[in-house]
Amino acid sequence: MQPFDAQPKPLGDGSSDDDTDGTAGPPAPTRAEGHEGDERLLAALLDGMEAGLCAFDRTGVITHWNAEAARILGWTADDAVGRRGFAGWAARSSDAVEAEERLLGAMDSAGRQVHEFALLTKDGRRVLVRTQSAAVQGADGRPAGIYCAFSEVHVQIDLERSIALSEALFTDASWGVVLIDADLRPAVVNAKAARMLQTGREEVLGRPLGDLLTRGVEELENALQHVLAEGAPPATTDLWLALRADQENQRRCWRSGFVRLGSPLGEEPVPLGVGWLFIDITRQKAAETDGAQVRFRYQQLHRADRAAAECGTALDAAALHLDFALAGFADHALLDLADDAERLIRIAATPSGEPGPCELTPGAAESGIPVGYPLAHPALQALERIGTVRTSFGPPLAAEEAAGARIDEWAAARRWPPGTVHGLVTVLRSRGRTIGALTFLRGSGRRLFDRADAAYAEDVAARVAMALDLAGLAGER
């Protein structure tokens, strides 16, 4: 019987030792070569860390010192490995004792320990570092030493501030914050943005922007694509948007800022998406628009007063006031004079087709033929109430042709030009007497008259009434 060979043999490919083809496979790596490869891999990993790392054995002798530790402190691995503690070279004597006690104390503690202490660079500068240390267990389960990862405190603080800022933006920020990926789809949404979009934080993720907005989608996507390609614009942008979840389809103005997000790990930053920060300024914009409108309207009144003073007759001055009032306010104006029986007689009007200047009707007052207004007409209601009456056609119909026909029927029943959708009638009063009615009309492209419009129309009516009263006194009518 052959004796048992106790030496292990490398596993082959199933062939005998005396193969006749003369070829042999690659030699199997020995245990020593594999161990050396592991050490080279470990050294590469340690030197590639973004934090300084050093390791101590049980007696406090340094056994490892990576490249980042050498960069931070200037001491190379040859300078550090084999030294006992930091005293006399990497720390002042007063600082070294406390540092070594804290570090070596990690061997008797569970988990990681975080400390801050001062070290010395090779050129003598004092550097405050933040360390994380933990025990290294030996084969017998007992602590064989410790490892210590450290970085400069200000670097760690910058990182913590960045993380804290990100968390604050997505929890307590007063602005809406949405992270948009490179496909222009929301990836992260904070609570404020979800409320403004009238949806949940999870429901919005990964959905196209067109599923969230009905108006302003193209403007928003153009802005996002510009940021991805060129970078963030130098200033904020005001975007007018309408939400799909809003049943009233109300337009909102969101002041928006954009930040391009790039990966810091690549040599050439690749855009990861866009940070969209926004806040609702609809009320502010509306107030600015109303203020500008009020300034323009009363500038028009001032200009009309100066121009009317140069008119040859009071009737021309009344028509001129209407021309100035129509700018940006209405499409048509009708001026009716009241006779002794309080019947209304048309004395001036704008063309019923294309908008044009208000023209006087020659001999209308002398003819005495009243306008055939039906009962309950807004003009007759204004005379009865001695005030202002507003009226509108109502909600638009689904079919455009049917809506146009209905609108024309509605306008014809009130003796108004075709296409009229909104009307405002105010009474003309002078010296305590009602002398007529003034009507302003708007088409389908304009909004309905509101209270501010009524107040402006009453100011115009006061000037027109004075001109008509003066014309009566002067015998012009």
Salt bridges, closest charged atoms under 4 A:
GLU39 OE2 - HIS35 NE2 3.02
GLU68 OE2 - ARG71 NH2 2.70
ASP79 OD2 - LYS122 NZ 2.95
ASP95 OD2 - ARG126 NH2 2.87
GLU98 OE2 - ARG102 NH2 2.56
GLU116 OE2 - ARG130 NH2 2.50
ASP123 OD2 - ARG125 NE 3.52
GLU152 OE1 - HIS154 NE2 3.35
ASP158 OD1 - ARG161 NH1 3.97
GLU160 OE2 - ARG130 NH1 2.53
ASP238 OD1 - ARG255 NE 2.84
ASP238 OD2 - LYS285 NZ 3.22
ASP246 OD2 - ARG252 NH1 2.97
GLU288 OE1 - LYS285 NZ 3.97
ASP305 OD1 - HIS321 NE2 3.89
ASP305 OD1 - ARG463 NE 3.11
ASP331 OD1 - ARG446 NE 2.88
ASP336 OD1 - ARG346 NE 2.47
ASP339 OD2 - ARG343 NE 2.95
ASP450 OD2 - ARG447 NH1 3.07
ASP453 OD1 - ARG297 NH2 2.68
ASP453 OD2 - ARG442 NH2 3.29
ASP453 OD2 - ARG447 NH1 3.18
ASP469 OD2 - ARG431 NE 2.74
ASP469 OD1 - ARG433 NH2 3.06
